[in-house]
Amino acid sequence: MSIILAIETSSEMASCALLRGDIVIARESSGVRTHSQSILPMVQELLAEAGIALKQCDAIAFGAGPGSFTGVRTACGIAQGLAYGAGLPVLPLITLEAMAVACRQQHGATDVVAVLDARMGEVYWAQYRYDSGAGLWRELAAPVLCAPGAVAPLPVEGPLAACGNGLAAYPDAFPGEAFGAMYPDIMPHAAQLAPLGRAALAAGKALGAADAQPLYLRNKIAYTSAERSVINAAKAAA
C-alpha cells in the first residue's frame, strides 16, 4: 500500500498526516505559531513516529485550496520543497472534498455540500457524492466562489448534508431547514487529505514538484520572499 504524507494549511488550523497501510497518524496546530513554522516540525514528528524517512513516502499531498490565500500557498510551497528534496511527486487536492470525507467519516453522509468562509461576504463551496460501489467521491458541483445566498446545490434523492464554517459565518443564508443536516464545525484536515491522496496517486494524478499550483479562486500572484524562504527550508529539511 502507498505511503502518503499530507499537508493542510488552508484555514486557521495547520495539520499534517501520514497514511501507511490502513493507519493514519496526524498532528495539528492552531494559533501558537504560523503555519510555515509549525508544519515542518510536525512532519518530522510523524516520520519519526512511523520510523521512516521522507524518501520512503510515495507522494506528498497538500490542500491546494480553496481557502486562505496565504494558507494554500504555504501548503503548496512546503509540499514542493519537501518533494524537491526527497525526489517525490506531489498531489494537489481540493480542501472542500476533504471536508466531505470528514462529513462521511463522522456522520455517515454520502451527499455533501462543503461551504467554507471566504471572508469579504463570500464563500467557497462544492458538492460531492460518495460512490460506495467504486469507493470514491464524485464531484457534482465544482468549487466556486460566490455570495452565501448564491449557493445552489443540485437536487439529490436522499438527504443532503452541509458542512463547513461558512454555514456559521452566514446563518441567514443557511437556515436550519436548508439541508437535511448541517455540521459547521467540520473543516479541512490532513487526516482526510491522506486517503484522498492515495486514490489520486492510484488514478495517475501525481505531478512533479515544479508543476504544483494552489487553487485560489481570487487573484493569483507570485510567491513572496518569505514564502520562498519556506520552500527553501522545506528542501533543506528533506
Sequence and secondary structure as in RCSB ss.txt:
>XXXX:A:sequence
MSIILAIETSSEMASCALLRGDIVIARESSGVRTHSQSILPMVQELLAEAGIALKQCDAIAFGAGPGSFTGVRTA
CGIAQGLAYGAGLPVLPLITLEAMAVACRQQHGATDVVAVLDARMGEVYWAQYRYDSGAGLWRELAAPVLCAPGA
VAPLPVEGPLAACGNGLAAYPDAFPGEAFGAMYPDIMPHAAQLAPLGRAALAAGKALGAADAQPLYLRNKIAYTS
AERSVINAAKAAA
>XXXX:A:secstr
  EEEEEE SSSEEEEEEEETTEEEEEEEESSS HHHHHHHHHHHHHHHHT  GGGSSEEEEEEESS HHHHHHH
HHHHHHHHHHHT  EEEEEHHHHHHHHHHHHH  SEEEEEEEEETTEEEEEEEEEETTTTEEEEEEEEEEE GGG
      SS  EEESTHHHHSTTTS GGGSSEEETT    HHHHHHHHHHHHHTT  B GGG     SS      H
HHHHHHHHHHHH 
